[in-house]
Amino acid sequence: MRGEPGHPGQPIHFELRMAVIYRAEKKKILRSQLNLLGKVLSVLDRAESVLSSGPGSARAYQELILEETPTEVSWRNAIL
């Protein structure tokens, strides 16, 4: 970015620099929120499929809550 050490161009004004940083941070936040919505949607889809497959709240609880998360799977594989 202009104004950074080693960049040959003239430095940009403070206001423009803050606007660019703000926009970049706003994009990161929006991308994170979209990722979170995707995760929520996948959990809800999984819950719907478990609940529609048959009766039994205990079985649904085991399927949904006690299922290993992707993070738990990667930790278990790393330990092995």
Secondary structure, DSSP 8 states (H G I E B T S, - for coil): -TTSTT--S----HHHHHHHHHHHHHHHHHHHHHHHHHHHHHHHHHHHHHHHT-S-HHHHHHHHHSS--HHHHHHHHHH-
